[in-house]
C-alpha cells in the first residue's frame, strides 16, 4: 500500500488527514509520522472511501483511480512516445515518471512531483517559472490541517523586469521579497 525510496528516506502512499474520511495520495518523510506530508497528488479530488489504485495507464501516464475506476488524478503527459514508462520515488522526495529504458539518467524525467509542489519546499526543488515549458512552480497552503486542498495563502514569483516573490492571501499581496538582481533580493 506504499512505496519507499531506495534509501528509505521518503514514502509514497495513501493517507487520511486527522478528522477526515477522505483519502489522498501523498509523500512524507519515512522517519516522521504521516502528519508531516510534503506533497499531495489529488489535492482537489480526494478519494471518498478506503479504495484507490495508483497505476501506469495504457498511455504511459501515472494515474490514481477511485474504487469505481474514475480518474482522480493523473500526470497528464501528452505525446508519450512509448507506453513503457516507470514511476520511482527518489530519496530527495521527488516522484518521477520516466521511460523504462532510461533509468541511468537523472535528467530525463517525463514528469516529476518537484515541478508541481504542494505546500512544502524540499532540497532540490525550484520555485518560479520554467520559461521553456511555461511551468509556474509555486507553493500553496492547505485549506486546513484536515484538508490538503489549496488554501488561501500562496508564494509565487512575479516575472517582472526584476523578478520578486510575493506572499499572497487570496489575491491580495501581503509580502514581497524585493527585486532579484545581481544574485540578491533588494528592497524587501
N, C-alpha and C positions, 0 to 999 in steps of 0.2 A: 504493500500500500504506500510505500515511499521509496525514494531513490536517494542514495547518499553519494556525495562526491568521492573521488578516489582516495583522497587524503582524509576523508571523514570530517571535513570542516563545515559543510553545509548539507542540508536535507531538503528535498522537494517532496511535497506530499499534500494530502488533503487536511484541512484544518477547519475547526468551528470556533469562531470567536466566543468569548465569555457572554453569557446571557443571550445566546442566539441559537437558532436551529438551522441556520444556513451554513453551507459548506463552500469552501474556496480552495483553489489550488495555489499553494504558496511555497516560498523558500524561507528557511530560517537557519541560523547557526545551529549546528548539530549538538554543541555542548551547552546550549542555553535553552530554556523552556520554549515551547511553541509560541507563547505570547510575544516573543521577540521576532515578529515576521518582518522580513526585509523586502519582499516582493510578492505581489498577488496578481495572478493572471486574470481571473474573471471578476474584477472589482465591480463591474456593472451588471453582471449576470450570475448571481450565486446559484448554487445547486440547492434545491428545496428538500432533498432527502439525503440519506446516507450513501446513496449510489452515485457513481460518477466514474467515467472512464477517460483516461488520457491515452491517446494512441497516435500513431502516424497514419494519416489517411491515405487513400488511394492516390491523391495528388501530391504526396510527399510532405504536406504540412502537418504540424503538430496540432492535434485537435482535442479539446475537452468536451465530452458529451454528457448530458444528464441521463437518468435512468430510462427515458423514452427514446434515446438516441438523437436528441436535438442538440445541435452545436451550441455550447455556452461560451466558447472562446476558441480562437484559432490564431496561428501565426500569420495566416492570410498572405502568403507569399505568392505572387503571380509568376507565371512562366518558369517554374522549376523545370530544368531540362531533363530530369530523371526522377522517378519516384523512390530511388534508392537513397533515402536520407536516414540520418540517425540523430537522436537527441542525446545530449550529455550535460550533466551538471558539473561544472568546473569547481575547483577548490576556491576560486575567487567568489563564488556565489552566483556566477553567470550561467544561466541555462542557455545552451546553444543548439541550433539545428544546422547540420551541415551534410554534405554528401558523404555517404559511407566510404567512398574511395579516397577521401581527403582527410584522414584522421591525423596525419603528421603535421599539417599546417595549423598554426594558431590564428591566422588572419583571414581565413576564407569561410566565415560563417554566413549562411543564408539568412539567418535571423539570430538575434541574441537578446536576452532579457535586459541586458545593460543598456540597450537602446530604448527601452520602454520602462523607465524607473517608476516606482510607486511613490513612497514617501521617505525612502532611505537612500542615502548616497554611500556606496561601498567603494573601497580602494580599487582603482582602475576604471571606475565609471566616469563618464563625461556628462557635463550639463551644457546646454546651449544647442546651437544649430549645427547640423551637418549639412552644409550647403550642397554637397554633391548629391545627397539623397533627399534633400528637403525635409529632413527629420529634425524636429524640435524636441530636445530632451529637457524635461523639467520635473520638479518634484511637486506632488500634490498630497496634502494631508488626508488622513482617513476622516470620514464623516464623524465617527466616534470610536471609542475603544471596541465597541461591538459591531461596527460597520465599516469595513475597509473601502466602501465606495468613495469616490472622490469627495473630499471635504471642501471647505471654503478657503483654505489657505494654500497658496502655491508660490513656488520660487522658480522664476524663469528669466531668461536673458532677453534683453531688448537689443536688436541688431542695428541700432543707430550708427552714426558716424564713429562714435566711441562706445562700444558695447558696455552694458551695465546690467547687473542683476536687480530684479525687482521682487520684493516680497509683497504679495497681494492678498487681501481679504476680499474674496469675490472679485470684482473688477477694480476695486479701489487700491491704489498703491500705498502701502504703509511704510515701506523702507526701500532705499535704493543703495547699491554698493558704491556708487560713483563710477565714473567712466574708466574703462580699462584702457590704459595707454602706457606703452613702454614697459610692459610686464608688471604693472601695479594698478591698483584701483585708486583713483584720485577723487577727492571731494565727497567722501562718504558722509 
